[in-house]
Amino acid sequence: MSSKKALENENKIVQAINTINIVVDNTNIPRNIRKVAKEVVDGLKDKKLSPGVRAANALSVLEEVSQDPNVPSFARVTLWNAVSILEGVRE
């Protein structure tokens, strides 16, 4: 993979982390949702895995948690934004 592509992928992951942190830091969102979002952020920061694997893992969790009826609509939209960013990460 070219270093330019690797840099683009890392930038997208950082952007997604910043987006997900909006949910993590919002105390109006149920604790269990924030906990899952924090675990996703931790997974995205795990440099032992390739950017594509980190993004794929995060996508599966985010898509599942965004279906939770306890997620406020504004948080769901924020999580969907992170999903769309992560879908752009390719190896």
Jmol script that loads the backbone (N, CA, C; Angstrom):
load data "model"
ATOM      1  N   MET A   1       0.856  -1.180   0.000  1.00  0.00           N
ATOM      2  CA  MET A   1       0.000   0.000   0.000  1.00  0.00           C
ATOM      3  C   MET A   1       0.895   1.234   0.000  1.00  0.00           C
ATOM      4  N   SER A   2       0.529   2.195  -0.800  1.00  0.00           N
ATOM      5  CA  SER A   2       1.333   3.409  -0.863  1.00  0.00           C
ATOM      6  C   SER A   2       1.231   4.183   0.449  1.00  0.00           C
ATOM      7  N   SER A   3       2.288   4.930   0.721  1.00  0.00           N
ATOM      8  CA  SER A   3       2.282   5.696   1.976  1.00  0.00           C
ATOM      9  C   SER A   3       1.206   6.780   1.933  1.00  0.00           C
ATOM     10  N   LYS A   4       0.889   7.276   0.726  1.00  0.00           N
ATOM     11  CA  LYS A   4      -0.170   8.279   0.601  1.00  0.00           C
ATOM     12  C   LYS A   4      -1.511   7.677   1.011  1.00  0.00           C
ATOM     13  N   LYS A   5      -1.785   6.451   0.541  1.00  0.00           N
ATOM     14  CA  LYS A   5      -3.039   5.775   0.880  1.00  0.00           C
ATOM     15  C   LYS A   5      -3.092   5.458   2.379  1.00  0.00           C
ATOM     16  N   ALA A   6      -1.953   5.014   2.922  1.00  0.00           N
ATOM     17  CA  ALA A   6      -1.895   4.712   4.357  1.00  0.00           C
ATOM     18  C   ALA A   6      -2.181   5.964   5.173  1.00  0.00           C
ATOM     19  N   LEU A   7      -1.619   7.080   4.746  1.00  0.00           N
ATOM     20  CA  LEU A   7      -1.839   8.346   5.449  1.00  0.00           C
ATOM     21  C   LEU A   7      -3.305   8.765   5.353  1.00  0.00           C
ATOM     22  N   GLU A   8      -3.906   8.596   4.172  1.00  0.00           N
ATOM     23  CA  GLU A   8      -5.328   8.917   4.008  1.00  0.00           C
ATOM     24  C   GLU A   8      -6.186   8.067   4.951  1.00  0.00           C
ATOM     25  N   ASN A   9      -5.869   6.757   5.029  1.00  0.00           N
ATOM     26  CA  ASN A   9      -6.625   5.859   5.903  1.00  0.00           C
ATOM     27  C   ASN A   9      -6.492   6.280   7.364  1.00  0.00           C
ATOM     28  N   GLU A  10      -5.283   6.597   7.797  1.00  0.00           N
ATOM     29  CA  GLU A  10      -5.080   7.026   9.186  1.00  0.00           C
ATOM     30  C   GLU A  10      -5.839   8.323   9.463  1.00  0.00           C
ATOM     31  N   ASN A  11      -5.840   9.240   8.497  1.00  0.00           N
ATOM     32  CA  ASN A  11      -6.568  10.503   8.674  1.00  0.00           C
ATOM     33  C   ASN A  11      -8.067  10.259   8.806  1.00  0.00           C
ATOM     34  N   LYS A  12      -8.592   9.319   8.015  1.00  0.00           N
ATOM     35  CA  LYS A  12     -10.018   8.990   8.115  1.00  0.00           C
ATOM     36  C   LYS A  12     -10.331   8.368   9.476  1.00  0.00           C
ATOM     37  N   ILE A  13      -9.425   7.534   9.963  1.00  0.00           N
ATOM     38  CA  ILE A  13      -9.643   6.905  11.272  1.00  0.00           C
ATOM     39  C   ILE A  13      -9.639   7.959  12.371  1.00  0.00           C
ATOM     40  N   VAL A  14      -8.709   8.914  12.294  1.00  0.00           N
ATOM     41  CA  VAL A  14      -8.672  10.007  13.286  1.00  0.00           C
ATOM     42  C   VAL A  14      -9.962  10.825  13.217  1.00  0.00           C
ATOM     43  N   GLN A  15     -10.423  11.094  12.009  1.00  0.00           N
ATOM     44  CA  GLN A  15     -11.675  11.839  11.824  1.00  0.00           C
ATOM     45  C   GLN A  15     -12.847  11.071  12.437  1.00  0.00           C
ATOM     46  N   ALA A  16     -12.890   9.764  12.218  1.00  0.00           N
ATOM     47  CA  ALA A  16     -13.960   8.938  12.781  1.00  0.00           C
ATOM     48  C   ALA A  16     -13.889   8.917  14.306  1.00  0.00           C
ATOM     49  N   ILE A  17     -12.664   8.819  14.851  1.00  0.00           N
ATOM     50  CA  ILE A  17     -12.494   8.832  16.309  1.00  0.00           C
ATOM     51  C   ILE A  17     -13.036  10.134  16.882  1.00  0.00           C
ATOM     52  N   ASN A  18     -12.705  11.246  16.250  1.00  0.00           N
ATOM     53  CA  ASN A  18     -13.187  12.547  16.730  1.00  0.00           C
ATOM     54  C   ASN A  18     -14.711  12.615  16.678  1.00  0.00           C
ATOM     55  N   THR A  19     -15.302  12.038  15.649  1.00  0.00           N
ATOM     56  CA  THR A  19     -16.762  12.028  15.520  1.00  0.00           C
ATOM     57  C   THR A  19     -17.392  11.155  16.608  1.00  0.00           C
ATOM     58  N   ILE A  20     -16.843   9.970  16.810  1.00  0.00           N
ATOM     59  CA  ILE A  20     -17.394   9.053  17.826  1.00  0.00           C
ATOM     60  C   ILE A  20     -17.230   9.636  19.228  1.00  0.00           C
ATOM     61  N   ASN A  21     -16.151  10.372  19.453  1.00  0.00           N
ATOM     62  CA  ASN A  21     -15.926  10.973  20.771  1.00  0.00           C
ATOM     63  C   ASN A  21     -17.013  11.972  21.146  1.00  0.00           C
ATOM     64  N   ILE A  22     -17.726  12.522  20.175  1.00  0.00           N
ATOM     65  CA  ILE A  22     -18.865  13.400  20.469  1.00  0.00           C
ATOM     66  C   ILE A  22     -19.904  12.607  21.268  1.00  0.00           C
ATOM     67  N   VAL A  23     -20.109  11.356  20.881  1.00  0.00           N
ATOM     68  CA  VAL A  23     -21.063  10.484  21.585  1.00  0.00           C
ATOM     69  C   VAL A  23     -20.486  10.077  22.945  1.00  0.00           C
ATOM     70  N   VAL A  24     -19.203   9.702  22.962  1.00  0.00           N
ATOM     71  CA  VAL A  24     -18.553   9.250  24.201  1.00  0.00           C
ATOM     72  C   VAL A  24     -18.634  10.336  25.279  1.00  0.00           C
ATOM     73  N   ASP A  25     -18.444  11.583  24.881  1.00  0.00           N
ATOM     74  CA  ASP A  25     -18.363  12.688  25.847  1.00  0.00           C
ATOM     75  C   ASP A  25     -19.716  13.286  26.230  1.00  0.00           C
ATOM     76  N   ASN A  26     -20.802  12.824  25.620  1.00  0.00           N
ATOM     77  CA  ASN A  26     -22.118  13.403  25.879  1.00  0.00           C
ATOM     78  C   ASN A  26     -22.839  12.607  26.971  1.00  0.00           C
ATOM     79  N   THR A  27     -23.011  13.231  28.130  1.00  0.00           N
ATOM     80  CA  THR A  27     -23.627  12.543  29.269  1.00  0.00           C
ATOM     81  C   THR A  27     -25.145  12.367  29.115  1.00  0.00           C
ATOM     82  N   ASN A  28     -25.741  12.954  28.082  1.00  0.00           N
ATOM     83  CA  ASN A  28     -27.176  12.764  27.837  1.00  0.00           C
ATOM     84  C   ASN A  28     -27.466  11.448  27.123  1.00  0.00           C
ATOM     85  N   ILE A  29     -26.419  10.794  26.664  1.00  0.00           N
ATOM     86  CA  ILE A  29     -26.556   9.512  25.966  1.00  0.00           C
ATOM     87  C   ILE A  29     -26.413   8.403  27.012  1.00  0.00           C
ATOM     88  N   PRO A  30     -27.242   7.353  26.923  1.00  0.00           N
ATOM     89  CA  PRO A  30     -27.157   6.266  27.916  1.00  0.00           C
ATOM     90  C   PRO A  30     -25.737   5.702  28.052  1.00  0.00           C
ATOM     91  N   ARG A  31     -25.387   5.344  29.277  1.00  0.00           N
ATOM     92  CA  ARG A  31     -24.028   4.899  29.599  1.00  0.00           C
ATOM     93  C   ARG A  31     -23.581   3.703  28.757  1.00  0.00           C
ATOM     94  N   ASN A  32     -24.499   2.738  28.550  1.00  0.00           N
ATOM     95  CA  ASN A  32     -24.105   1.550  27.783  1.00  0.00           C
ATOM     96  C   ASN A  32     -23.723   1.908  26.340  1.00  0.00           C
ATOM     97  N   ILE A  33     -24.393   2.887  25.762  1.00  0.00           N
ATOM     98  CA  ILE A  33     -24.076   3.327  24.394  1.00  0.00           C
ATOM     99  C   ILE A  33     -22.717   4.015  24.382  1.00  0.00           C
ATOM    100  N   ARG A  34     -22.481   4.874  25.379  1.00  0.00           N
ATOM    101  CA  ARG A  34     -21.178   5.563  25.473  1.00  0.00           C
ATOM    102  C   ARG A  34     -20.050   4.567  25.671  1.00  0.00           C
ATOM    103  N   LYS A  35     -20.321   3.517  26.462  1.00  0.00           N
ATOM    104  CA  LYS A  35     -19.301   2.496  26.722  1.00  0.00           C
ATOM    105  C   LYS A  35     -18.921   1.782  25.424  1.00  0.00           C
ATOM    106  N   VAL A  36     -19.904   1.411  24.637  1.00  0.00           N
ATOM    107  CA  VAL A  36     -19.636   0.741  23.358  1.00  0.00           C
ATOM    108  C   VAL A  36     -18.873   1.686  22.430  1.00  0.00           C
ATOM    109  N   ALA A  37     -19.285   2.952  22.397  1.00  0.00           N
ATOM    110  CA  ALA A  37     -18.592   3.928  21.546  1.00  0.00           C
ATOM    111  C   ALA A  37     -17.133   4.083  21.979  1.00  0.00           C
ATOM    112  N   LYS A  38     -16.879   4.069  23.300  1.00  0.00           N
ATOM    113  CA  LYS A  38     -15.505   4.175  23.806  1.00  0.00           C
ATOM    114  C   LYS A  38     -14.692   2.946  23.388  1.00  0.00           C
ATOM    115  N   GLU A  39     -15.307   1.772  23.437  1.00  0.00           N
ATOM    116  CA  GLU A  39     -14.614   0.547  23.006  1.00  0.00           C
ATOM    117  C   GLU A  39     -14.270   0.606  21.522  1.00  0.00           C
ATOM    118  N   VAL A  40     -15.154   1.196  20.718  1.00  0.00           N
ATOM    119  CA  VAL A  40     -14.885   1.354  19.287  1.00  0.00           C
ATOM    120  C   VAL A  40     -13.686   2.276  19.087  1.00  0.00           C
ATOM    121  N   VAL A  41     -13.657   3.387  19.833  1.00  0.00           N
ATOM    122  CA  VAL A  41     -12.526   4.321  19.740  1.00  0.00           C
ATOM    123  C   VAL A  41     -11.225   3.616  20.115  1.00  0.00           C
ATOM    124  N   ASP A  42     -11.250   2.855  21.205  1.00  0.00           N
ATOM    125  CA  ASP A  42     -10.047   2.124  21.623  1.00  0.00           C
ATOM    126  C   ASP A  42      -9.593   1.155  20.536  1.00  0.00           C
ATOM    127  N   GLY A  43     -10.548   0.478  19.903  1.00  0.00           N
ATOM    128  CA  GLY A  43     -10.220  -0.447  18.824  1.00  0.00           C
ATOM    129  C   GLY A  43      -9.621   0.259  17.621  1.00  0.00           C
ATOM    130  N   LEU A  44     -10.142   1.451  17.319  1.00  0.00           N
ATOM    131  CA  LEU A  44      -9.608   2.213  16.189  1.00  0.00           C
ATOM    132  C   LEU A  44      -8.192   2.711  16.458  1.00  0.00           C
ATOM    133  N   LYS A  45      -7.847   2.878  17.718  1.00  0.00           N
ATOM    134  CA  LYS A  45      -6.502   3.353  18.076  1.00  0.00           C
ATOM    135  C   LYS A  45      -5.473   2.224  18.148  1.00  0.00           C
ATOM    136  N   ASP A  46      -5.923   0.978  18.026  1.00  0.00           N
ATOM    137  CA  ASP A  46      -5.046  -0.190  18.161  1.00  0.00           C
ATOM    138  C   ASP A  46      -4.178  -0.344  16.912  1.00  0.00           C
ATOM    139  N   LYS A  47      -2.916   0.092  17.012  1.00  0.00           N
ATOM    140  CA  LYS A  47      -2.009   0.096  15.857  1.00  0.00           C
ATOM    141  C   LYS A  47      -1.510  -1.302  15.488  1.00  0.00           C
ATOM    142  N   LYS A  48      -1.828  -2.323  16.310  1.00  0.00           N
ATOM    143  CA  LYS A  48      -1.390  -3.685  15.985  1.00  0.00           C
ATOM    144  C   LYS A  48      -2.157  -4.226  14.784  1.00  0.00           C
ATOM    145  N   LEU A  49      -3.343  -3.670  14.540  1.00  0.00           N
ATOM    146  CA  LEU A  49      -4.168  -4.108  13.417  1.00  0.00           C
ATOM    147  C   LEU A  49      -4.036  -3.114  12.268  1.00  0.00           C
ATOM    148  N   SER A  50      -4.251  -3.597  11.053  1.00  0.00           N
ATOM    149  CA  SER A  50      -4.186  -2.706   9.887  1.00  0.00           C
ATOM    150  C   SER A  50      -5.387  -1.750   9.918  1.00  0.00           C
ATOM    151  N   PRO A  51      -5.266  -0.598   9.237  1.00  0.00           N
ATOM    152  CA  PRO A  51      -6.386   0.351   9.212  1.00  0.00           C
ATOM    153  C   PRO A  51      -7.684  -0.275   8.692  1.00  0.00           C
ATOM    154  N   GLY A  52      -7.582  -1.138   7.690  1.00  0.00           N
ATOM    155  CA  GLY A  52      -8.781  -1.771   7.139  1.00  0.00           C
ATOM    156  C   GLY A  52      -9.485  -2.672   8.141  1.00  0.00           C
ATOM    157  N   VAL A  53      -8.703  -3.428   8.907  1.00  0.00           N
ATOM    158  CA  VAL A  53      -9.273  -4.325   9.918  1.00  0.00           C
ATOM    159  C   VAL A  53      -9.901  -3.509  11.045  1.00  0.00           C
ATOM    160  N   ARG A  54      -9.201  -2.455  11.487  1.00  0.00           N
ATOM    161  CA  ARG A  54      -9.755  -1.596  12.548  1.00  0.00           C
ATOM    162  C   ARG A  54     -11.068  -0.979  12.095  1.00  0.00           C
ATOM    163  N   ALA A  55     -11.108  -0.494  10.852  1.00  0.00           N
ATOM    164  CA  ALA A  55     -12.328   0.132  10.333  1.00  0.00           C
ATOM    165  C   ALA A  55     -13.458  -0.892  10.229  1.00  0.00           C
ATOM    166  N   ALA A  56     -13.153  -2.093   9.729  1.00  0.00           N
ATOM    167  CA  ALA A  56     -14.183  -3.131   9.582  1.00  0.00           C
ATOM    168  C   ALA A  56     -14.757  -3.533  10.938  1.00  0.00           C
ATOM    169  N   ASN A  57     -13.879  -3.695  11.938  1.00  0.00           N
ATOM    170  CA  ASN A  57     -14.349  -4.041  13.282  1.00  0.00           C
ATOM    171  C   ASN A  57     -15.264  -2.949  13.825  1.00  0.00           C
ATOM    172  N   ALA A  58     -14.841  -1.698  13.658  1.00  0.00           N
ATOM    173  CA  ALA A  58     -15.633  -0.569  14.153  1.00  0.00           C
ATOM    174  C   ALA A  58     -16.973  -0.491  13.431  1.00  0.00           C
ATOM    175  N   LEU A  59     -16.960  -0.722  12.129  1.00  0.00           N
ATOM    176  CA  LEU A  59     -18.200  -0.645  11.351  1.00  0.00           C
ATOM    177  C   LEU A  59     -19.237  -1.643  11.848  1.00  0.00           C
ATOM    178  N   SER A  60     -18.808  -2.869  12.110  1.00  0.00           N
ATOM    179  CA  SER A  60     -19.785  -3.876  12.538  1.00  0.00           C
ATOM    180  C   SER A  60     -20.398  -3.498  13.882  1.00  0.00           C
ATOM    181  N   VAL A  61     -19.595  -2.985  14.796  1.00  0.00           N
ATOM    182  CA  VAL A  61     -20.122  -2.590  16.111  1.00  0.00           C
ATOM    183  C   VAL A  61     -21.014  -1.355  15.991  1.00  0.00           C
ATOM    184  N   LEU A  62     -20.572  -0.370  15.220  1.00  0.00           N
ATOM    185  CA  LEU A  62     -21.351   0.869  15.079  1.00  0.00           C
ATOM    186  C   LEU A  62     -22.701   0.619  14.410  1.00  0.00           C
ATOM    187  N   GLU A  63     -22.714  -0.242  13.403  1.00  0.00           N
ATOM    188  CA  GLU A  63     -23.984  -0.532  12.731  1.00  0.00           C
ATOM    189  C   GLU A  63     -24.951  -1.238  13.685  1.00  0.00           C
ATOM    190  N   GLU A  64     -24.398  -2.094  14.541  1.00  0.00           N
ATOM    191  CA  GLU A  64     -25.242  -2.795  15.507  1.00  0.00           C
ATOM    192  C   GLU A  64     -25.780  -1.824  16.567  1.00  0.00           C
ATOM    193  N   VAL A  65     -24.909  -0.997  17.132  1.00  0.00           N
ATOM    194  CA  VAL A  65     -25.338  -0.097  18.212  1.00  0.00           C
ATOM    195  C   VAL A  65     -26.273   0.992  17.685  1.00  0.00           C
ATOM    196  N   SER A  66     -26.129   1.384  16.433  1.00  0.00           N
ATOM    197  CA  SER A  66     -27.015   2.429  15.908  1.00  0.00           C
ATOM    198  C   SER A  66     -28.449   1.928  15.754  1.00  0.00           C
ATOM    199  N   GLN A  67     -28.648   0.600  15.806  1.00  0.00           N
ATOM    200  CA  GLN A  67     -29.997   0.027  15.752  1.00  0.00           C
ATOM    201  C   GLN A  67     -30.682   0.018  17.125  1.00  0.00           C
ATOM    202  N   ASP A  68     -29.899   0.275  18.174  1.00  0.00           N
ATOM    203  CA  ASP A  68     -30.438   0.248  19.534  1.00  0.00           C
ATOM    204  C   ASP A  68     -31.490   1.351  19.697  1.00  0.00           C
ATOM    205  N   PRO A  69     -32.699   0.992  20.149  1.00  0.00           N
ATOM    206  CA  PRO A  69     -33.753   2.006  20.299  1.00  0.00           C
ATOM    207  C   PRO A  69     -33.454   3.042  21.382  1.00  0.00           C
ATOM    208  N   ASN A  70     -32.483   2.772  22.257  1.00  0.00           N
ATOM    209  CA  ASN A  70     -32.139   3.724  23.313  1.00  0.00           C
ATOM    210  C   ASN A  70     -31.197   4.833  22.843  1.00  0.00           C
ATOM    211  N   VAL A  71     -30.697   4.721  21.615  1.00  0.00           N
ATOM    212  CA  VAL A  71     -29.788   5.743  21.101  1.00  0.00           C
ATOM    213  C   VAL A  71     -30.616   6.952  20.667  1.00  0.00           C
ATOM    214  N   PRO A  72     -30.336   8.123  21.245  1.00  0.00           N
ATOM    215  CA  PRO A  72     -31.050   9.335  20.802  1.00  0.00           C
ATOM    216  C   PRO A  72     -30.768   9.595  19.316  1.00  0.00           C
ATOM    217  N   SER A  73     -31.709  10.202  18.633  1.00  0.00           N
ATOM    218  CA  SER A  73     -31.567  10.371  17.177  1.00  0.00           C
ATOM    219  C   SER A  73     -30.323  11.171  16.798  1.00  0.00           C
ATOM    220  N   PHE A  74     -29.991  12.228  17.564  1.00  0.00           N
ATOM    221  CA  PHE A  74     -28.796  13.008  17.214  1.00  0.00           C
ATOM    222  C   PHE A  74     -27.524  12.171  17.361  1.00  0.00           C
ATOM    223  N   ALA A  75     -27.506  11.253  18.331  1.00  0.00           N
ATOM    224  CA  ALA A  75     -26.347  10.376  18.506  1.00  0.00           C
ATOM    225  C   ALA A  75     -26.284   9.357  17.375  1.00  0.00           C
ATOM    226  N   ARG A  76     -27.435   8.875  16.958  1.00  0.00           N
ATOM    227  CA  ARG A  76     -27.485   7.920  15.849  1.00  0.00           C
ATOM    228  C   ARG A  76     -26.913   8.552  14.581  1.00  0.00           C
ATOM    229  N   VAL A  77     -27.278   9.799  14.315  1.00  0.00           N
ATOM    230  CA  VAL A  77     -26.762  10.505  13.136  1.00  0.00           C
ATOM    231  C   VAL A  77     -25.245  10.679  13.249  1.00  0.00           C
ATOM    232  N   THR A  78     -24.768  10.988  14.450  1.00  0.00           N
ATOM    233  CA  THR A  78     -23.323  11.132  14.665  1.00  0.00           C
ATOM    234  C   THR A  78     -22.610   9.807  14.389  1.00  0.00           C
ATOM    235  N   LEU A  79     -23.177   8.714  14.869  1.00  0.00           N
ATOM    236  CA  LEU A  79     -22.577   7.398  14.622  1.00  0.00           C
ATOM    237  C   LEU A  79     -22.618   7.048  13.139  1.00  0.00           C
ATOM    238  N   TRP A  80     -23.696   7.407  12.452  1.00  0.00           N
ATOM    239  CA  TRP A  80     -23.775   7.157  11.009  1.00  0.00           C
ATOM    240  C   TRP A  80     -22.713   7.959  10.265  1.00  0.00           C
ATOM    241  N   ASN A  81     -22.440   9.174  10.736  1.00  0.00           N
ATOM    242  CA  ASN A  81     -21.367   9.977  10.122  1.00  0.00           C
ATOM    243  C   ASN A  81     -20.037   9.248  10.252  1.00  0.00           C
ATOM    244  N   ALA A  82     -19.780   8.683  11.430  1.00  0.00           N
ATOM    245  CA  ALA A  82     -18.537   7.929  11.637  1.00  0.00           C
ATOM    246  C   ALA A  82     -18.494   6.708  10.721  1.00  0.00           C
ATOM    247  N   VAL A  83     -19.642   6.043  10.562  1.00  0.00           N
ATOM    248  CA  VAL A  83     -19.717   4.881   9.667  1.00  0.00           C
ATOM    249  C   VAL A  83     -19.353   5.287   8.245  1.00  0.00           C
ATOM    250  N   SER A  84     -19.908   6.402   7.780  1.00  0.00           N
ATOM    251  CA  SER A  84     -19.621   6.810   6.397  1.00  0.00           C
ATOM    252  C   SER A  84     -18.147   7.178   6.219  1.00  0.00           C
ATOM    253  N   ILE A  85     -17.527   7.744   7.237  1.00  0.00           N
ATOM    254  CA  ILE A  85     -16.091   8.050   7.165  1.00  0.00           C
ATOM    255  C   ILE A  85     -15.291   6.738   7.090  1.00  0.00           C
ATOM    256  N   LEU A  86     -15.636   5.790   7.963  1.00  0.00           N
ATOM    257  CA  LEU A  86     -14.891   4.532   8.016  1.00  0.00           C
ATOM    258  C   LEU A  86     -15.087   3.667   6.770  1.00  0.00           C
ATOM    259  N   GLU A  87     -16.225   3.823   6.114  1.00  0.00           N
ATOM    260  CA  GLU A  87     -16.441   3.055   4.886  1.00  0.00           C
ATOM    261  C   GLU A  87     -15.457   3.458   3.792  1.00  0.00           C
ATOM    262  N   GLY A  88     -14.855   4.631   3.931  1.00  0.00           N
ATOM    263  CA  GLY A  88     -13.860   5.091   2.956  1.00  0.00           C
ATOM    264  C   GLY A  88     -12.465   4.539   3.194  1.00  0.00           C
ATOM    265  N   VAL A  89     -12.269   3.814   4.287  1.00  0.00           N
ATOM    266  CA  VAL A  89     -10.941   3.248   4.587  1.00  0.00           C
ATOM    267  C   VAL A  89     -10.791   1.961   3.792  1.00  0.00           C
ATOM    268  N   ARG A  90      -9.823   1.949   2.911  1.00  0.00           N
ATOM    269  CA  ARG A  90      -9.558   0.765   2.060  1.00  0.00           C
ATOM    270  C   ARG A  90      -8.090   0.424   2.118  1.00  0.00           C
ATOM    271  N   GLU A  91      -7.809  -0.880   2.072  1.00  0.00           N
ATOM    272  CA  GLU A  91      -6.407  -1.339   2.083  1.00  0.00           C
ATOM    273  C   GLU A  91      -5.848  -1.275   0.675  1.00  0.00           C
TER     274      GLU A  91
END
end "model"
wireframe off; spacefill off
backbone 0.3
color backbone group
